[in-house]
Amino acid sequence: MSKIKINNTDLKITRINLGGNVFGWTLDETRSFEILDKFIEKGGNFIDTADTYPWWVNGTGGLSETIIGKWIKSRGNRQDLVVATKVGSETNEHTSDISRKHILQSVDESLQRLQTDHIDLYYTHFDDEKTPVEETLSAYDEIIKAGKVRYIAASNVSPERLTASFEAAEKNNFPKYVALQPHYNLIERAKYENDYLPLVEKYNLSVFPYWSLAAGFLTGKYRSEADFKKSVRGAGAKKYLNEKGFAVLDTLDKVSAKHGTSQAAVALAWLLAQPHIGAPIASATNQNQLETLFVATKLDLDKEDLDLLDKASK
């Protein structure tokens, strides 16, 4: 499978970023290993998790990193992977925190759970909006120089604080964010395209969208509230059951039928066709879902398809 390089790095990734939020939640360790094995077998190498996944199960998280770490150790394949994790998340036990103290403690805990000596891409998961950006970047500088982290990235950071971070990095010779992980998909476009895209272009960031399938809504399986029982995550799609949501689904139905593929594959292919998108983040709980992710990377949407999807989703 072909790979691309994350901007301003030497990290080469496949164009699907496997989401680790389901490991330890809807997938136990055995089934997580099966998905991870199949992902690698099909050519994938880019895995995304966080220090607090899945905190909504046990209040603190860490299960996802632990499972991935056990898998990496058992397979002996660390050198073949690009592993991304995050710091600063809010849990039942603490609010978001990107202070120096929290970062230095959290990175060591993540390394221990992942059973590795370095993290390839380390995200500011949530901004606490109070720690000076200089303090956060200084801590990142420290752990990069120690060899614990290779590159840093940002997720839920406001445009203003993101800009301030780049200005502080330039002024103080601190490391700069190389990637952005925004909430972006076919039905959630405005915030990213209006507020973040200009910064992505200005700072040459690679973009790895989360909730690429809008909590499963863009798979087409949730068309009424009665459908929510199909998954423990189903209720997350409730807000999309409106005129716009149904218009997007109708268009996905048409385009997927034209290409003889699934609505999910089309939704991911649309993301992959957008400027600056490196690899959408998507999880899989079975082999069919995993296959869909790889189908999307090979699906070539034409101008007519893209225009139809663009019109329905704006």
C-alpha positions, -999 to 999 in steps of 0.1 A, spaced: 0 0 0 14 34 -9 24 58 18 27 96 22 49 116 44 35 137 73 45 173 65 77 185 81 87 150 93 103 118 80 72 97 91 57 78 63 21 67 68 -7 48 50 -37 69 43 -59 53 69 -53 61 105 -67 32 126 -86 46 156 -78 29 189 -108 43 209 -126 10 206 -98 -11 222 -108 -19 257 -143 -7 250 -163 -24 223 -134 -48 216 -117 -69 242 -80 -76 240 -83 -107 218 -106 -90 193 -84 -59 194 -54 -80 185 -73 -95 155 -82 -61 141 -46 -48 146 -32 -79 129 -55 -76 100 -48 -39 97 -11 -46 94 -16 -75 71 -35 -53 47 -7 -28 46 -17 -3 73 9 12 97 -6 43 113 -24 38 147 -41 65 168 -49 63 205 -49 85 236 -37 82 272 -73 83 284 -91 59 259 -116 47 269 -120 68 300 -158 65 297 -154 28 306 -133 30 337 -131 67 345 -94 70 338 -86 53 305 -53 37 296 -68 4 284 -63 12 247 -26 21 251 -22 -10 272 -37 -33 246 -17 -18 218 14 -21 239 9 -58 245 2 -63 209 34 -45 198 55 -65 222 39 -98 212 44 -91 175 78 -74 177 68 -49 150 74 -15 165 98 -5 138 70 -9 112 45 13 129 37 50 133 21 54 167 2 85 178 -12 91 212 -23 122 231 -21 141 264 -43 167 281 -76 148 280 -104 154 305 -116 124 325 -138 117 355 -107 122 377 -93 154 363 -99 183 339 -79 189 308 -43 197 316 -13 206 294 10 219 321 47 209 321 42 187 351 13 168 336 30 163 302 62 150 318 43 125 339 18 115 312 44 108 285 62 83 308 30 66 316 20 63 280 54 49 271 51 23 298 16 12 286 27 12 250 58 -8 259 80 14 236 108 39 241 93 66 218 60 80 205 60 91 169 33 117 171 22 132 204 -9 154 204 -22 181 226 -56 164 230 -75 192 247 -63 226 256 -68 237 292 -69 273 280 -48 285 309 -13 270 307 9 294 288 17 280 254 54 285 261 52 262 291 35 234 270 60 238 241 89 239 265 78 205 280 75 191 245 109 204 237 122 185 267 107 152 259 117 154 222 153 161 232 151 131 256 140 109 226 106 101 241 86 118 214 95 125 177 70 151 167 41 170 182 6 177 169 -26 194 180 -62 184 183 -88 204 202 -69 237 203 -86 269 194 -74 288 163 -62 316 186 -41 293 208 -29 274 178 -16 306 163 0 317 196 17 283 198 34 288 164 44 323 173 59 312 206 77 283 188 92 306 163 103 331 189 118 306 214 130 279 190 105 254 204 92 225 184 62 232 161 31 212 156 33 193 124 -3 180 122 -39 189 132 -66 164 143 -99 183 139 -135 172 140 -142 171 103 -164 150 81 -189 152 53 -217 166 76 -195 186 100 -176 210 78 -180 247 87 -158 249 118 -128 233 102 -132 249 68 -138 284 81 -116 285 112 -88 260 108 -82 255 71 -65 289 68 -41 279 96 -35 245 80 -24 262 48 -3 289 66 16 264 87 17 235 62 0 210 85 -10 175 77 -47 169 87 -60 137 103 -98 142 109 -115 124 138 -151 113 138 -146 108 101 -179 89 98 -199 112 122 -204 86 150 -214 61 124 -241 82 108 -223 84 75 -224 46 72 -261 49 65 -272 25 93 -289 52 114 -319 66 96 -343 68 126 -341 67 164 -351 31 162 -318 23 145 -297 36 175 -300 2 192 -277 -13 164 -247 0 183 -236 13 217 -225 44 198 -257 48 180 -272 77 200 -243 99 190 -259 101 155 -292 116 168 -283 152 161 -279 144 124 -315 131 119 -326 163 101 -331 177 66 -294 182 60 -285 148 74 -311 130 52 -299 149 21 -263 138 28 -275 102 32 -295 103 0 -264 115 -19 -242 89 -3 -268 63 -14 -266 75 -50 -228 78 -52 -222 45 -34 -246 27 -57 -228 42 -87 -195 28 -76 -208 -5 -62 -195 3 -27 -207 13 7 -217 48 20 -189 47 45 -163 41 18 -177 71 -1 -177 93 30 -140 85 37 -131 89 0 -146 123 1 -124 132 30 -93 118 12 -101 140 -18 -100 172 3 -68 193 3 -43 187 31 -61 156 44 -34 130 52 -54 101 67 -89 101 82 -91 84 116 -116 56 117 -121 26 140 -132 -9 131 -148 -36 152 -149 -63 126 -132 -74 94 -159 -59 71 -155 -25 87 -118 -27 83 -121 -37 47 -142 -6 41 -114 16 53 -90 2 27 -116 3 -1 -120 41 6 -83 46 -2 -88 31 -37 -121 48 -45 -117 75 -71 -146 99 -69 -151 120 -100 -160 156 -102 -197 148 -105 -196 128 -73 -177 154 -54 -200 182 -66 -231 162 -55 -216 155 -21 -204 191 -17 -239 205 -25 -257 182 -1 -234 188 28 -230 226 27 
